[in-house]
């Protein structure tokens, strides 16, 4: 959805509205439905990355009848001070599963380790095999030059898989903590998340171990407002579509 389309979209998706190019229509009772169901993978480096990066869009896509899969490259093994890797992973997996119950996404966990992610032939294959098995129509992932190494690794692995699979799905990038982590990010698409902002925040705050609220209020809430200003609504999430993605799905 480009900026002009974004302006036309209401919080509940009016007739003919789209979310990242996927058609969504309002039924008689106001529920968003789509007669052509698609699959969207949101691939993040850690538990909480998909939700913070595009949790509102995930909610809208799920509510429109699409299948949304939240893929976590790691289980957050290094994410809780004082906990072993296994202990932290167990806690963060449970938090992710709770968060996915709110967004409507299906959680999938990969095998890399938080803080020690790798770009190797084996890891390239692992990502490519997962994406080929899921066979998505759209993939949304980290900006590959994010300052967080795990984020950058995730974006690079997805980009390689997209190329090797013949660019057969649309590839979008989301942003997190723009200006600090996501840098040089120039959106092509905006999604009005006004109707699901509170639900997105609830999903993010399921990650209790990460004490997200201060970071969220300092970084992500201003981002939502700024992207809303850009696209003439109250709050929005922004995305960059790879220019070599398919023109339409």
KARA-V785473 format. One record per residue. RES is the residue in one small letter. OMEGA is omega in whole degrees, 0 to 359 (* if undefined). D_LAST is the distance of its C-alpha to the last C-alpha in whole Angstrom. Layout:
res | omega | d_last
RES | OMEGA | D_LAST
RES | OMEGA | D_LAST
//
This chain:
res | omega | d_last
x | 179 | 12
x | 187 | 15
x | 182 | 19
x | 177 | 19
x | 180 | 17
x | 182 | 18
x | 182 | 22
x | 187 | 21
x | 176 | 19
x | 181 | 22
x | 181 | 23
x | 178 | 22
x | 179 | 19
x | 180 | 20
x | 177 | 19
x | 180 | 15
x | 179 | 15
x | 173 | 12
x | 185 | 12
x | 176 | 10
x | 179 | 8
x | 185 | 8
x | 175 | 10
x | 180 | 13
x | 179 | 17
x | 176 | 20
x | 183 | 22
x | 181 | 26
x | 176 | 27
x | 179 | 25
x | 180 | 23
x | 180 | 19
x | 176 | 17
x | 182 | 14
x | 180 | 14
x | 187 | 11
x | 178 | 11
x | 177 | 9
x | 180 | 11
x | 172 | 12
x | 171 | 15
x | 189 | 17
x | 180 | 19
x | 182 | 23
x | 186 | 26
x | 165 | 28
x | 181 | 29
x | 181 | 28
x | 179 | 25
x | 183 | 22
x | 181 | 24
x | 182 | 26
x | 184 | 23
x | 181 | 20
x | 178 | 22
x | 178 | 21
x | 177 | 17
x | 178 | 18
x | 181 | 20
x | 180 | 18
x | 177 | 15
x | 182 | 17
x | 178 | 19
x | 177 | 16
x | 179 | 16
x | 175 | 13
x | 180 | 15
x | 180 | 16
x | 179 | 18
x | 184 | 20
x | 180 | 21
x | 181 | 25
x | 179 | 26
x | 177 | 29
x | 177 | 31
x | 186 | 33
x | 183 | 36
x | 192 | 38
x | 182 | 37
x | 179 | 40
x | 178 | 43
x | 179 | 46
x | 174 | 44
x | 179 | 44
x | 180 | 40
x | 179 | 40
x | 180 | 41
x | 181 | 39
x | 181 | 36
x | 179 | 37
x | 186 | 37
x | 174 | 34
x | 179 | 32
x | 178 | 34
x | 180 | 33
x | 180 | 29
x | 177 | 29
x | 179 | 31
x | 181 | 28
x | 176 | 25
x | 179 | 27
x | 181 | 27
x | 183 | 23
x | 181 | 22
x | 173 | 21
x | 182 | 22
x | 174 | 24
x | 182 | 24
x | 177 | 27
x | 193 | 27
x | 178 | 30
x | 186 | 31
x | 179 | 34
x | 179 | 33
x | 181 | 35
x | 181 | 35
x | 188 | 32
x | 168 | 32
x | 182 | 30
x | 176 | 31
x | 181 | 30
x | 181 | 30
x | 173 | 28
x | 182 | 25
x | 180 | 25
x | 180 | 25
x | 181 | 22
x | 180 | 20
x | 179 | 22
x | 182 | 21
x | 179 | 17
x | 180 | 17
x | 181 | 19
x | 177 | 16
x | 183 | 13
x | 170 | 11
x | 182 | 7
x | 172 | 9
x | 177 | 12
x | 185 | 15
x | 182 | 18
x | 170 | 21
x | 190 | 22
x | 176 | 23
x | 173 | 27
x | 183 | 27
x | 176 | 31
x | 186 | 31
x | 180 | 31
x | 177 | 29
x | 181 | 27
x | 178 | 26
x | 180 | 27
x | 180 | 24
x | 180 | 22
x | 180 | 23
x | 179 | 22
x | 179 | 19
x | 179 | 18
x | 180 | 20
x | 179 | 18
x | 180 | 15
x | 185 | 17
x | 177 | 19
x | 173 | 16
x | 179 | 14
x | 188 | 12
x | 173 | 9
x | 177 | 8
x | 182 | 8
x | 177 | 11
x | 174 | 13
x | 173 | 17
x | 182 | 19
x | 173 | 23
x | 178 | 26
x | 183 | 30
x | 183 | 28
x | 176 | 31
x | 179 | 33
x | 177 | 30
x | 185 | 27
x | 178 | 28
x | 184 | 27
x | 182 | 24
x | 185 | 22
x | 172 | 19
x | 185 | 17
x | 179 | 15
x | 177 | 18
x | 177 | 18
x | 182 | 21
x | 183 | 22
x | 184 | 25
x | 184 | 25
x | 183 | 25
x | 181 | 27
x | 178 | 30
x | 175 | 28
x | 182 | 26
x | 177 | 29
x | 178 | 31
x | 180 | 28
x | 183 | 29
x | 170 | 33
x | 180 | 33
x | 187 | 33
x | 184 | 37
x | 184 | 38
x | 180 | 36
x | 190 | 38
x | 192 | 35
x | 179 | 36
x | 179 | 38
x | 182 | 35
x | 182 | 33
x | 180 | 35
x | 187 | 36
x | 191 | 33
x | 177 | 30
x | 174 | 31
x | 177 | 32
x | 179 | 28
x | 180 | 27
x | 181 | 29
x | 179 | 29
x | 174 | 25
x | 177 | 26
x | 180 | 28
x | 189 | 26
x | 172 | 23
x | 171 | 26
x | 185 | 26
x | 181 | 28
x | 182 | 26
x | 168 | 23
x | 184 | 21
x | 184 | 19
x | 173 | 17
x | 177 | 16
x | 176 | 13
x | 187 | 14
x | 179 | 14
x | 175 | 13
x | 177 | 10
x | 182 | 7
x | 180 | 7
x | 181 | 4
x | * | 0
//
